[in-house]
Amino acid sequence: QIHPTAIPGDDKLRLMSESARGEGGRVWTYKDGKPWYFLEEKYPAYGNLVPRDIATREIFHVCVDLKLGINGENMVYLDLSHKDPKELDIKLGGIIEIYEKFMGEDPRKVPMKIFPAVHYSMGGLWVDYDQMTNIKGLFAAGECD
């Protein structure tokens, strides 16, 4: 699975709950010197609530293909700063805390930086009813079917 909202770090991308988009977070970057809410523009019926795969593809396209990531890097903004800070603390307290810990910035006041990350892999191995692969004696465990 791909997760569209991960926190870019020096060492890795850290997953962040999708609830930030669900609670009114707006995804954007700069284009021609102005904020560009690309999900809202391309998908007006859904805006920032497009499914994960679409959000991921669009963020990737904006950063990698169009080279419009923040400061030329692979990241865009997820903005909650227009929301009531007390409401954010109640509904998204965990996200706020994690972001502050790893980024040193307050998402109540400044937009968060995000980029998609791999969440986990699913399937891909054929197994029989005994969990044996097509290689004699090799069994598979975990998320395979």
Rosetta blueprint (number, residue, H / E / L):
1 Q L
2 I E
3 H E
4 P E
5 T E
6 A E
7 I E
8 P E
9 G L
10 D L
11 D L
12 K L
13 L E
14 R E
15 L E
16 M L
17 S L
18 E L
19 S H
20 A H
21 R H
22 G H
23 E L
24 G L
25 G L
26 R E
27 V E
28 W E
29 T E
30 Y E
31 K E
32 D L
33 G L
34 K E
35 P E
36 W E
37 Y L
38 F H
39 L H
40 E H
41 E H
42 K H
43 Y L
44 P L
45 A L
46 Y L
47 G H
48 N H
49 L H
50 V L
51 P L
52 R H
53 D H
54 I H
55 A H
56 T H
57 R H
58 E H
59 I H
60 F H
61 H H
62 V H
63 C H
64 V H
65 D H
66 L L
67 K L
68 L L
69 G L
70 I H
71 N H
72 G H
73 E L
74 N L
75 M L
76 V E
77 Y E
78 L E
79 D E
80 L L
81 S L
82 H L
83 K L
84 D L
85 P H
86 K H
87 E H
88 L H
89 D H
90 I H
91 K H
92 L H
93 G H
94 G H
95 I H
96 I H
97 E H
98 I H
99 Y H
100 E H
101 K H
102 F H
103 M H
104 G L
105 E L
106 D L
107 P L
108 R L
109 K L
110 V L
111 P L
112 M E
113 K E
114 I E
115 F E
116 P E
117 A E
118 V E
119 H L
120 Y L
121 S L
122 M L
123 G L
124 G L
125 L L
126 W L
127 V L
128 D L
129 Y L
130 D L
131 Q L
132 M E
133 T L
134 N L
135 I L
136 K L
137 G L
138 L L
139 F E
140 A L
141 A L
142 G L
143 E L
144 C L
145 D L
